[in-house]
Structure formats: C-alpha cells, structure tokens
Amino acid sequence: MRGSDPVRVRRVYDPPEDGDGTRVLVDRLWPRGVSKERAAIDVWLKDITPSDELRSWYHQDRSGARHDTFVDRYRTELDDPVHTEAVDRLAGIVRAGGPVTLITAVKDVADSHVPVLVDHLQHVMKRT
C-alpha cells in the first residue's frame, strides 16, 4: 500500500503487537471465544466482507474448486454501494497514516476473502 508501511494481515487469535497500529476486523461475525479486550479491535467493518450467501456458497465445497469463482464474485460485490462505502472507509484509515492491520479469524487466510480484499484495496488506493 504505502511502500514502507504496508497493510498487514493477522489472525485475531494472535496477541496484538505494538506495530499493529489501527486494528480493523474484516469478518462479518465476531470471533468465537475472543473478548473485545483481547482482540483489541479499533474498527469493525462487517460490510466489507462477502455476503452471507456468497460465504455460505463458498464453504459448502471444501475442495477448493470454487475458489476462483468465489474471488470473481467477491470482487463484483466489492464494487456494490454497501461494499464500496466500507472499502472507502478502510482506504481513509490507511490514508490517515500509521500502520493498519486487518484482523480475521479465518484459519486459512490465504484461501479466504482477505487476500481479495487487500488486492482490491491496493487498486482503490492507486486510483485515488
């Protein structure tokens, strides 16, 4: 995002670190078994996540065969008005300066919505 100060991604189950800066939860549901104090979340952007329908559809097939279609569908959702507002809010947080850490509870971050979101945010930041 910003050469020396990229947006980081971490799991909510990892302890917060001094370098996290603004911690933004990018999951629709609050992580199970994690208190608000332990999570140390500054902003919760529920509307930046895939829709319930898309998320359910994606998780019905654990083989990974739906991943590419999921990515395409989530990218389309990120351009709708509700998602755009949430992405703009996240971009504003990034532009405000200081580190930003996207927080998620997903087990396999690389195979989740988070990399798609980070890529989309990078494109948004380049356009403006």
DSSP file with accessible surface (Angstrom, degrees, kcal/mol):
  #  RESIDUE AA STRUCTURE BP1 BP2  ACC     N-H-->O    O-->H-N    N-H-->O    O-->H-N    TCO  KAPPA ALPHA  PHI   PSI    X-CA   Y-CA   Z-CA
    1    1 A M              0   0   59      0, 0.0     2,-0.5     0, 0.0     3,-0.1   0.000 360.0 360.0 360.0 -69.5    0.0    0.0    0.0
    2    2 A R    >   -     0   0   60      3,-0.3     3,-2.8     1,-0.1    93,-0.0  -0.984 360.0-121.2-115.5 117.6    2.5    2.6    1.2
    3    3 A G  T 3  S+     0   0   87     -2,-0.5    -1,-0.1     1,-0.3     0, 0.0   0.697 105.6  24.2 -25.9 -60.6    6.0    1.4    0.5
    4    4 A S  T 3  S+     0   0  124      1,-0.2    -1,-0.3    -3,-0.1     0, 0.0   0.528 128.0  46.9 -91.4  -4.0    7.4    1.4    4.0
    5    5 A D  S <  S+     0   0   39     -3,-2.8    -3,-0.3    93,-0.0    -1,-0.2  -0.495  74.7 176.4-137.9  65.5    4.1    0.9    5.8
    6    6 A P        -     0   0   67      0, 0.0    94,-0.5     0, 0.0     2,-0.4  -0.223  40.4 -97.2 -71.9 161.4    2.0   -1.8    4.2
    7    7 A V        -     0   0   19     92,-0.1     2,-0.2   111,-0.1    94,-0.2  -0.650  45.5-149.6 -72.7 130.1   -1.3   -3.0    5.4
    8    8 A R  E     -a  101   0A  78     92,-2.6    94,-3.5    -2,-0.4     2,-0.4  -0.647   5.3-145.6-100.1 162.6   -0.7   -6.1    7.5
    9    9 A V  E     +a  102   0A  54     -2,-0.2     2,-0.3    92,-0.2    94,-0.2  -0.997  25.0 164.0-129.4 130.8   -2.9   -9.1    8.0
   10   10 A R  E     -a  103   0A  28     92,-2.6    94,-1.8    -2,-0.4     2,-0.3  -0.976  37.4-107.9-142.4 157.1   -3.1  -11.1   11.2
   11   11 A R  E >   -a  104   0A  67     -2,-0.3     3,-1.6    92,-0.2    94,-0.2  -0.613  25.2-128.5 -83.9 145.2   -5.3  -13.6   12.9
   12   12 A V  T 3  S+     0   0    1     92,-2.5    93,-0.1    -2,-0.3    -1,-0.1   0.745 106.5  65.2 -64.5 -22.9   -7.4  -12.4   15.9
   13   13 A Y  T 3  S+     0   0   79     91,-0.4    -1,-0.3     2,-0.1    92,-0.1   0.609  84.9  86.7 -79.2 -11.4   -6.1  -15.3   17.9
   14   14 A D  S <  S-     0   0   67     -3,-1.6     3,-0.1     1,-0.1    -4,-0.0  -0.692  94.1-102.7 -83.3 142.9   -2.5  -14.0   17.8
   15   15 A P        -     0   0   95      0, 0.0    -1,-0.1     0, 0.0    24,-0.1  -0.331  42.8 -98.4 -65.3 145.0   -1.7  -11.5   20.5
   16   16 A P        -     0   0   59      0, 0.0     2,-0.3     0, 0.0    24,-0.1  -0.273  39.2-147.7 -58.8 149.5   -1.7   -7.8   19.4
   17   17 A E    >   -     0   0  100     -3,-0.1     3,-1.9     1,-0.1     4,-0.3  -0.883  22.8-116.0-119.5 155.1    1.7   -6.3   18.7
   18   18 A D  G >  S+     0   0  178     -2,-0.3     3,-0.7     1,-0.3    -1,-0.1   0.841 114.5  55.4 -56.8 -35.1    3.0   -2.8   19.2
   19   19 A G  G 3  S+     0   0   38      1,-0.2    -1,-0.3     2,-0.0    81,-0.1   0.415  80.1  93.4 -82.5   4.1    3.4   -2.4   15.4
   20   20 A D  G <   -     0   0    2     -3,-1.9    -1,-0.2     1,-0.2   -12,-0.2   0.815  60.6-179.6 -67.3 -31.0   -0.2   -3.3   14.6
   21   21 A G    <   +     0   0   37     -3,-0.7     2,-0.5    -4,-0.3    79,-0.2  -0.421  61.2  13.4  65.0-135.2   -1.4    0.3   14.6
   22   22 A T  E    S-b  100   0A  45     77,-2.4    79,-2.9    -2,-0.1     2,-0.6  -0.603  78.0-149.3 -75.9 121.6   -5.1    0.5   13.8
   23   23 A R  E     -b  101   0A   8     -2,-0.5    19,-2.5    17,-0.2    20,-1.8  -0.845  14.0-170.1 -98.7 118.1   -6.6   -3.0   14.0
   24   24 A V  E     -bc 102  43A   0     77,-3.0    79,-3.4    -2,-0.6     2,-0.5  -0.940  15.4-143.3-115.7 115.6   -9.5   -3.5   11.7
   25   25 A L  E     -bc 103  44A   0     18,-2.6    20,-2.3    -2,-0.6    79,-0.2  -0.650  15.7-175.5 -76.7 124.9  -11.7   -6.6   12.0
   26   26 A V        +     0   0    0     77,-2.7     2,-0.3    -2,-0.5    -1,-0.1  -0.166  48.0 101.2-117.5  38.6  -12.7   -7.7    8.5
   27   27 A D        -     0   0   16     76,-0.1    21,-0.1     1,-0.1    22,-0.1  -0.908  68.1-136.8-118.1 149.6  -15.0  -10.6    9.4
   28   28 A R  S    S+     0   0   55     -2,-0.3     2,-0.3    22,-0.1    -1,-0.1   0.866  89.6  49.8 -72.4 -36.7  -18.8  -10.5    9.4
   29   29 A L  S    S-     0   0  111     -3,-0.1     3,-0.1    17,-0.0    -2,-0.1  -0.798  93.4-106.9-106.8 147.6  -19.1  -12.3   12.7
   30   30 A W        -     0   0   73     -2,-0.3     2,-0.1     1,-0.1     3,-0.1  -0.478  50.2 -98.9 -67.9 137.4  -17.3  -11.7   16.0
   31   31 A P    >   -     0   0    6      0, 0.0     3,-1.4     0, 0.0    -1,-0.1  -0.354  41.1-108.9 -62.9 133.3  -14.6  -14.3   16.5
   32   32 A R  T 3  S+     0   0  225      1,-0.2     3,-0.1    -2,-0.1    -3,-0.0  -0.346  95.8   8.4 -62.9 136.9  -15.7  -17.1   18.9
   33   33 A G  T 3  S+     0   0   77      1,-0.2     2,-0.5    -3,-0.1    -1,-0.2   0.595  97.8 117.3  74.4  11.7  -14.0  -17.2   22.3
   34   34 A V    <   -     0   0    7     -3,-1.4    -1,-0.2     4,-0.0     2,-0.1  -0.958  55.1-142.9-117.7 121.8  -12.3  -13.8   21.9
   35   35 A S     >  -     0   0   55     -2,-0.5     4,-2.5     1,-0.1     5,-0.2  -0.356  24.7-115.4 -75.1 159.2  -13.1  -11.0   24.3
   36   36 A K  H  >>S+     0   0  147      1,-0.2     4,-1.7     2,-0.2     5,-0.6   0.880 117.6  52.4 -61.5 -36.2  -13.2   -7.4   23.0
   37   37 A E  H  45S+     0   0  159      1,-0.2    -1,-0.2     2,-0.2    -3,-0.0   0.933 111.1  45.2 -65.7 -46.0  -10.3   -6.6   25.3
   38   38 A R  H  45S+     0   0  119      1,-0.2    -2,-0.2     2,-0.1    -1,-0.2   0.883 112.7  51.1 -65.8 -37.3   -8.1   -9.5   24.0
   39   39 A A  H  <5S-     0   0    0     -4,-2.5    -1,-0.2   -24,-0.1    -2,-0.2   0.834  86.2-159.5 -70.8 -31.5   -9.0   -8.7   20.3
   40   40 A A  T  <5 +     0   0   37     -4,-1.7     2,-0.4    -5,-0.2   -17,-0.2   0.899  21.5 177.5  51.5  47.4   -8.0   -5.1   20.7
   41   41 A I      < -     0   0   34     -5,-0.6    -1,-0.2     1,-0.2   -17,-0.2  -0.667  22.5-175.7 -85.0 131.4  -10.1   -4.1   17.6
   42   42 A D  S    S+     0   0  102    -19,-2.5     2,-0.4    -2,-0.4   -18,-0.2   0.800  74.3  16.3 -91.1 -37.4  -10.3   -0.4   16.8
   43   43 A V  E     -c   24   0A  23    -20,-1.8   -18,-2.6     2,-0.0     2,-0.6  -1.000  61.6-156.6-140.8 137.3  -12.7   -0.7   13.8
   44   44 A W  E     -c   25   0A  77     -2,-0.4     2,-0.9   -20,-0.2     3,-0.2  -0.947   7.5-172.1-117.3 111.0  -15.1   -3.5   12.8
   45   45 A L    >   +     0   0    7    -20,-2.3     3,-1.4    -2,-0.6     4,-0.3  -0.650  16.0 163.1-103.7  78.3  -16.0   -3.3    9.1
   46   46 A K  G >  S+     0   0   98     -2,-0.9     3,-1.4     1,-0.3    -1,-0.2   0.856  72.1  60.8 -61.1 -36.6  -18.7   -6.0    8.8
   47   47 A D  G 3  S+     0   0   83      1,-0.3    -1,-0.3    -3,-0.2    39,-0.2   0.478  91.0  68.2 -76.4   0.4  -19.9   -4.6    5.5
   48   48 A I  G <  S+     0   0    0     -3,-1.4    -1,-0.3    38,-0.1    -2,-0.2   0.561  85.7  89.8 -92.7  -6.3  -16.6   -5.2    3.8
   49   49 A T  S <  S-     0   0    2     -3,-1.4   -22,-0.1    -4,-0.3     3,-0.1  -0.354  92.2 -82.2 -86.7 165.6  -17.0   -9.0    4.0
   50   50 A P        -     0   0    4      0, 0.0    -1,-0.2     0, 0.0   -22,-0.1  -0.303  58.6 -93.0 -61.1 151.1  -18.5  -11.3    1.4
   51   51 A S     >  -     0   0   19      1,-0.1     4,-2.9    -3,-0.1     5,-0.2  -0.175  34.1-109.6 -60.0 157.8  -22.3  -11.5    1.6
   52   52 A D  H  > S+     0   0   75      1,-0.2     4,-2.7     2,-0.2     5,-0.2   0.899 120.2  52.7 -56.5 -40.5  -23.8  -14.3    3.7
   53   53 A E  H  > S+     0   0  138      2,-0.2     4,-2.5     1,-0.2    -1,-0.2   0.929 111.9  43.9 -63.0 -45.7  -25.0  -16.0    0.5
   54   54 A L  H  > S+     0   0    0      2,-0.2     4,-2.6     1,-0.2     5,-0.2   0.927 114.2  49.9 -66.8 -43.0  -21.5  -15.9   -1.1
   55   55 A R  H  X S+     0   0   64     -4,-2.9     4,-2.2     1,-0.2    -2,-0.2   0.941 113.0  46.3 -61.5 -46.3  -19.8  -17.0    2.1
   56   56 A S  H  X S+     0   0   65     -4,-2.7     4,-0.9    -5,-0.2    -1,-0.2   0.924 112.6  50.4 -62.0 -45.6  -22.2  -19.9    2.6
   57   57 A W  H >< S+     0   0   58     -4,-2.5     3,-0.8    -5,-0.2     4,-0.4   0.927 111.1  49.0 -58.3 -45.0  -21.9  -21.0   -1.0
   58   58 A Y  H >< S+     0   0   15     -4,-2.6     3,-1.0     1,-0.2    -1,-0.2   0.902 110.7  49.6 -64.1 -39.8  -18.1  -20.9   -0.9
   59   59 A H  H 3< S+     0   0   76     -4,-2.2    -1,-0.2     1,-0.2    -2,-0.2   0.581  91.7  77.6 -81.9  -5.7  -17.9  -23.0    2.3
   60   60 A Q  T << S+     0   0  138     -4,-0.9     2,-0.5    -3,-0.8    -1,-0.2   0.759  97.9  46.7 -70.8 -23.6  -20.3  -25.7    1.0
   61   61 A D    X   +     0   0   49     -3,-1.0     3,-0.8    -4,-0.4     5,-0.3  -0.911  62.4 179.8-123.9 103.6  -17.4  -27.2   -1.0
   62   62 A R  T 3   +     0   0  195     -2,-0.5    -1,-0.1     1,-0.2    -3,-0.1   0.424  64.5  90.1 -83.0   2.6  -14.2  -27.5    0.9
   63   63 A S  T 3  S-     0   0   89      1,-0.1    -1,-0.2     4,-0.0    -2,-0.0   0.688  96.9-121.2 -73.8 -17.5  -12.3  -29.0   -2.1
   64   64 A G  S X  S+     0   0   31     -3,-0.8     3,-1.5    -6,-0.2     4,-0.3   0.387  79.6 121.5  92.1  -3.6  -11.1  -25.5   -3.2
   65   65 A A  T 3  S+     0   0   76      1,-0.3     4,-0.3     2,-0.1     3,-0.2   0.755  73.0  51.5 -65.9 -22.5  -12.8  -26.0   -6.6
   66   66 A R  T 3> S+     0   0   61     -5,-0.3     4,-2.9    -8,-0.2    -1,-0.3   0.443  80.4  99.6 -92.9   0.1  -15.0  -22.9   -6.0
   67   67 A H  H <> S+     0   0   44     -3,-1.5     4,-2.7     1,-0.2     5,-0.2   0.910  81.5  46.4 -58.0 -50.4  -12.1  -20.6   -5.1
   68   68 A D  H  > S+     0   0  121     -4,-0.3     4,-2.2    -3,-0.2    -1,-0.2   0.908 115.7  46.5 -61.8 -40.1  -11.7  -18.8   -8.5
   69   69 A T  H  > S+     0   0   69     -4,-0.3     4,-2.8     2,-0.2     5,-0.2   0.906 110.8  53.5 -67.7 -39.5  -15.4  -18.3   -8.8
   70   70 A F  H  X S+     0   0    5     -4,-2.9     4,-3.0     2,-0.2     5,-0.3   0.937 108.2  50.2 -58.1 -46.9  -15.6  -17.0   -5.2
   71   71 A V  H  X S+     0   0   18     -4,-2.7     4,-2.6     1,-0.2    -2,-0.2   0.939 112.2  47.1 -58.7 -47.1  -12.8  -14.5   -6.0
   72   72 A D  H  X S+     0   0  100     -4,-2.2     4,-1.9     1,-0.2    -1,-0.2   0.922 114.5  46.3 -61.8 -44.2  -14.7  -13.2   -9.0
   73   73 A R  H  X S+     0   0   98     -4,-2.8     4,-2.3     2,-0.2    -1,-0.2   0.892 112.7  49.4 -68.4 -38.3  -18.0  -13.0   -7.2
   74   74 A Y  H  X S+     0   0    0     -4,-3.0     4,-2.5    -5,-0.2    -2,-0.2   0.912 108.1  53.9 -68.3 -39.2  -16.4  -11.2   -4.2
   75   75 A R  H  X S+     0   0   86     -4,-2.6     4,-0.6    -5,-0.3    -1,-0.2   0.914 109.1  49.7 -58.7 -40.1  -14.7   -8.7   -6.5
   76   76 A T  H >< S+     0   0  103     -4,-1.9     3,-1.2     1,-0.2     4,-0.2   0.930 110.0  50.2 -63.8 -43.6  -18.1   -8.0   -8.0
   77   77 A E  H >< S+     0   0   32     -4,-2.3     3,-2.2     1,-0.3     6,-0.4   0.874 100.9  63.3 -62.1 -38.0  -19.6   -7.5   -4.5
   78   78 A L  H 3< S+     0   0    0     -4,-2.5    -1,-0.3     1,-0.3    -2,-0.2   0.712 100.2  54.9 -61.8 -18.2  -16.8   -5.1   -3.5
   79   79 A D  T << S+     0   0  101     -3,-1.2    -1,-0.3    -4,-0.6    -2,-0.2   0.461  86.2 101.4 -93.1  -2.9  -18.0   -2.8   -6.3
   80   80 A D  S <> S-     0   0   55     -3,-2.2     4,-3.0    -4,-0.2     5,-0.2  -0.385  88.7-104.0 -78.8 162.8  -21.6   -2.6   -5.0
   81   81 A P  H  > S+     0   0  109      0, 0.0     4,-2.1     0, 0.0     5,-0.2   0.877 117.4  48.3 -57.3 -42.2  -22.6    0.5   -2.9
   82   82 A V  H  > S+     0   0   77      2,-0.2     4,-1.6     1,-0.2     5,-0.1   0.951 117.1  41.5 -65.3 -46.9  -22.5   -1.1    0.5
   83   83 A H  H  > S+     0   0    9     -6,-0.4     4,-3.0     1,-0.2     5,-0.2   0.905 111.5  56.6 -67.2 -39.6  -19.1   -2.7    0.0
   84   84 A T  H  X S+     0   0   47     -4,-3.0     4,-2.9    -7,-0.2     5,-0.2   0.911 105.2  51.8 -60.3 -40.5  -17.8    0.5   -1.7
   85   85 A E  H  X S+     0   0  149     -4,-2.1     4,-2.0    -5,-0.2    -1,-0.2   0.925 112.3  45.5 -61.6 -43.1  -18.7    2.5    1.3
   86   86 A A  H  X S+     0   0    9     -4,-1.6     4,-2.4   -39,-0.2    -2,-0.2   0.906 113.1  49.8 -68.2 -40.0  -16.8    0.1    3.6
   87   87 A V  H  X S+     0   0    2     -4,-3.0     4,-3.0     1,-0.2    -2,-0.2   0.921 109.9  51.5 -64.3 -42.1  -13.8    0.0    1.3
   88   88 A D  H  X S+     0   0   86     -4,-2.9     4,-2.2    -5,-0.2    -1,-0.2   0.892 108.8  51.2 -61.5 -38.5  -13.7    3.8    1.2
   89   89 A R  H  X S+     0   0  141     -4,-2.0     4,-1.9    -5,-0.2    -2,-0.2   0.931 111.5  47.0 -63.9 -43.7  -13.8    3.9    5.0
   90   90 A L  H  X S+     0   0    0     -4,-2.4     4,-2.4     2,-0.2    -2,-0.2   0.924 110.5  52.3 -63.5 -43.1  -10.8    1.4    5.1
   91   91 A A  H  X S+     0   0    0     -4,-3.0     4,-2.9     1,-0.2    -1,-0.2   0.902 107.4  53.4 -60.2 -38.0   -8.9    3.4    2.5
   92   92 A G  H  X S+     0   0   36     -4,-2.2     4,-1.5     2,-0.2    -1,-0.2   0.892 107.3  50.8 -63.7 -38.6   -9.5    6.5    4.6
   93   93 A I  H  < S+     0   0   28     -4,-1.9     4,-0.4     2,-0.2    -2,-0.2   0.925 111.9  47.3 -64.0 -42.4   -8.0    4.7    7.6
   94   94 A V  H >< S+     0   0    0     -4,-2.4     3,-1.5     1,-0.2    -2,-0.2   0.935 111.4  50.6 -65.0 -44.5   -5.0    3.7    5.5
   95   95 A R  H 3< S+     0   0  120     -4,-2.9    -1,-0.2     1,-0.3    -2,-0.2   0.769  95.4  72.0 -65.1 -26.1   -4.6    7.3    4.2
   96   96 A A  T 3< S-     0   0   88     -4,-1.5    -1,-0.3    -5,-0.2    -2,-0.2   0.696 107.7-121.3 -65.5 -15.8   -4.7    8.7    7.7
   97   97 A G    <   +     0   0   37     -3,-1.5    -1,-0.2    -4,-0.4    -2,-0.1  -0.132  67.6  82.3  97.4 165.6   -1.3    7.3    8.3
   98   98 A G  S    S-     0   0   36     -3,-0.1    -1,-0.2   -77,-0.1   -93,-0.0   0.050  88.1 -47.7  82.0 161.9    0.3    4.8   10.7
   99   99 A P        -     0   0   42      0, 0.0   -77,-2.4     0, 0.0     2,-0.4  -0.293  50.5-158.9 -65.2 150.9    0.2    1.1   10.4
  100  100 A V  E     - b   0  22A   1    -94,-0.5   -92,-2.6   -79,-0.2     2,-0.5  -1.000   3.9-166.3-130.9 130.4   -3.1   -0.7    9.6
  101  101 A T  E     -ab   8  23A   0    -79,-2.9   -77,-3.0    -2,-0.4     2,-0.5  -0.977  12.9-145.0-121.5 121.6   -3.6   -4.4   10.4
  102  102 A L  E     -ab   9  24A   0    -94,-3.5   -92,-2.6    -2,-0.5     2,-0.4  -0.744  20.7-154.4 -82.7 128.2   -6.5   -6.3    9.0
  103  103 A I  E     +ab  10  25A   0    -79,-3.4   -77,-2.7    -2,-0.5     2,-0.3  -0.883  19.2 166.8-111.0 135.5   -7.7   -8.8   11.6
  104  104 A T  E     -a   11   0A   0    -94,-1.8   -92,-2.5    -2,-0.4   -91,-0.4  -0.968  35.2-148.2-143.4 157.9   -9.5  -12.0   10.8
  105  105 A A        +     0   0   20     -2,-0.3   -94,-0.1   -94,-0.2    -1,-0.1   0.461  58.0 124.7-101.7  -5.1  -10.5  -15.3   12.5
  106  106 A V        -     0   0   39      1,-0.1     3,-0.3     2,-0.1    -2,-0.1  -0.219  57.3-142.2 -60.7 144.7  -10.3  -17.5    9.4
  107  107 A K  S    S+     0   0  190      1,-0.3     2,-0.8     2,-0.1    -1,-0.1   0.904  94.8  40.3 -72.9 -44.8   -8.0  -20.5    9.7
  108  108 A D    >   +     0   0   92      1,-0.2     3,-1.0     3,-0.1    -1,-0.3  -0.776  67.6 177.1-109.7  87.0   -6.6  -20.3    6.2
  109  109 A V  G >  S+     0   0   36     -2,-0.8     3,-1.8    -3,-0.3     5,-0.2   0.894  77.8  57.9 -58.9 -41.8   -6.1  -16.7    5.5
  110  110 A A  G 3  S+     0   0   77      1,-0.3    -1,-0.3     4,-0.1    -2,-0.0   0.781 109.6  44.8 -62.3 -26.0   -4.5  -17.3    2.0
  111  111 A D  G <  S+     0   0   60     -3,-1.0    -1,-0.3     4,-0.0    -2,-0.2   0.071 105.1  82.2-105.9  23.4   -7.7  -19.1    0.9
  112  112 A S  S <> S-     0   0   10     -3,-1.8     4,-0.5    -6,-0.1    -3,-0.1  -0.427  96.9 -87.6-114.4-169.0  -10.1  -16.6    2.3
  113  113 A H  H  > S+     0   0   15      1,-0.2     4,-2.4    -2,-0.1     5,-0.2   0.695 107.1  82.4 -73.5 -19.2  -11.7  -13.2    1.4
  114  114 A V  H  > S+     0   0    1      1,-0.2     4,-2.8    -5,-0.2     5,-0.2   0.912  88.0  47.5 -63.1 -48.1   -8.8  -11.3    2.9
  115  115 A P  H  > S+     0   0   54      0, 0.0     4,-2.4     0, 0.0    -1,-0.2   0.894 112.9  51.1 -60.8 -34.0   -6.3  -11.5    0.0
  116  116 A V  H  X S+     0   0    7     -4,-0.5     4,-2.6     2,-0.2    -2,-0.2   0.931 111.2  48.4 -65.4 -43.2   -9.0  -10.5   -2.4
  117  117 A L  H  X S+     0   0    0     -4,-2.4     4,-2.9     2,-0.2     5,-0.2   0.927 110.8  49.8 -62.6 -45.1   -9.8   -7.5   -0.1
  118  118 A V  H  X S+     0   0   25     -4,-2.8     4,-2.4     1,-0.2    -2,-0.2   0.935 112.2  48.0 -61.5 -44.2   -6.2   -6.5    0.2
  119  119 A D  H  X S+     0   0   44     -4,-2.4     4,-2.0    -5,-0.2    -1,-0.2   0.929 112.7  48.5 -62.6 -44.0   -5.7   -6.6   -3.6
  120  120 A H  H  X S+     0   0   16     -4,-2.6     4,-2.5     1,-0.2    -2,-0.2   0.925 110.3  51.5 -62.4 -42.9   -8.9   -4.6   -4.1
  121  121 A L  H  X S+     0   0    0     -4,-2.9     4,-2.8     1,-0.2    -1,-0.2   0.903 106.6  54.4 -61.8 -40.2   -7.8   -2.0   -1.6
  122  122 A Q  H  X S+     0   0   68     -4,-2.4     4,-1.8     1,-0.2    -1,-0.2   0.920 109.7  47.3 -59.7 -43.9   -4.4   -1.7   -3.4
  123  123 A H  H  X S+     0   0   86     -4,-2.0     4,-1.7     1,-0.2    -2,-0.2   0.907 111.9  49.9 -65.6 -40.8   -6.3   -0.9   -6.6
  124  124 A V  H  X S+     0   0    5     -4,-2.5     4,-1.3     1,-0.2    -2,-0.2   0.916 109.8  51.0 -62.4 -43.0   -8.5    1.6   -4.9
  125  125 A M  H  < S+     0   0   34     -4,-2.8    -1,-0.2     1,-0.2    -2,-0.2   0.858 109.7  50.4 -65.7 -33.2   -5.6    3.3   -3.3
  126  126 A K  H  < S+     0   0  164     -4,-1.8    -1,-0.2    -5,-0.2    -2,-0.2   0.835 107.6  54.2 -72.4 -33.3   -3.8    3.6   -6.7
  127  127 A R  H  <        0   0  167     -4,-1.7    -1,-0.2    -5,-0.1    -2,-0.2   0.765 360.0 360.0 -71.6 -28.9   -6.9    5.1   -8.4
  128  128 A T     <        0   0  112     -4,-1.3     0, 0.0    -5,-0.1     0, 0.0  -0.593 360.0 360.0-110.8 360.0   -7.2    7.9   -5.9
